[in-house]
Every structure is written in structure tokens, then in C-alpha cells.
Amino acid sequence: MRIIWSVLSEKSYLNIIEQLFDKWGIQIVEKFELQVNELLKNIKNHNHICPKSIVLDLHKCVVNKHISLIYRVSKKGNIEIVLLIFNQSQHIF
């Protein structure tokens, strides 16, 4: 099982890191990266650990109280990271 990042998810991840660095500094960025890596490890071991959307074939995991990660499990069993979002933002998830 592989973890595959979409172009959009890479952009949203880097955007979040940039915003965290600008507002709170490197320690918060490192904490966020650790949270994401730990979550990805858990998803890789238990790919349906996070709730699945009723409408879309996507799962939403809370990285922390401010940010969530959206992913899907492909037919080949790979984990496709779709997007990272701020929980307060307007989104369909």
C-alpha cells in the first residue's frame, strides 16, 4: 500500500506550512509535520480509520483542531491524499 499525494494536496500542504511558519514559527510547523506523518502512518496501517463521506468516496481525518486531511482508498489499495483543509473554511467535506 502506497501513499500518493495529488498535486492539489501538495499545494494545500505547502500553503498551510507557509501560513503556520509566517504566523507561529518553525516549532509549530515541525509539530504540524509530525502530526501529519503520524496520521499517515495510522491511515496506512488502518486505511478506513477515518469517517467516510456519505456523498463522496472520501475520508476526512482531523490532523489537529484547525486542519483536516481528505483522502481516498483507490481500487488498487493505495491511499490517495486529496486535500488538506482548514476546519473553519467553507468546504463540502
Stockholm file with secondary structure:
# STOCKHOLM 1.0

chainA/1-93         MRIIWSVLSEKSYLNIIEQLFDKWGIQIVEKFELQVNELLKNIKNHNHICPKSIVLDLHKCVVNKHISLIYRVSKKGNIEIVLLIFNQSQHIF
#=GR chainA/1-93 SS CCEEECHHHHHHHHHHHHHHHHHHCHHHHHHHHHHHHHHHHHHHHSTTCSCBCSSSSCEEEESSSSEEEEEEECTTSCEEEEEEEETTSCCCC
#=GC SS_cons        CCEEECHHHHHHHHHHHHHHHHHHCHHHHHHHHHHHHHHHHHHHHSTTCSCBCSSSSCEEEESSSSEEEEEEECTTSCEEEEEEEETTSCCCC
//
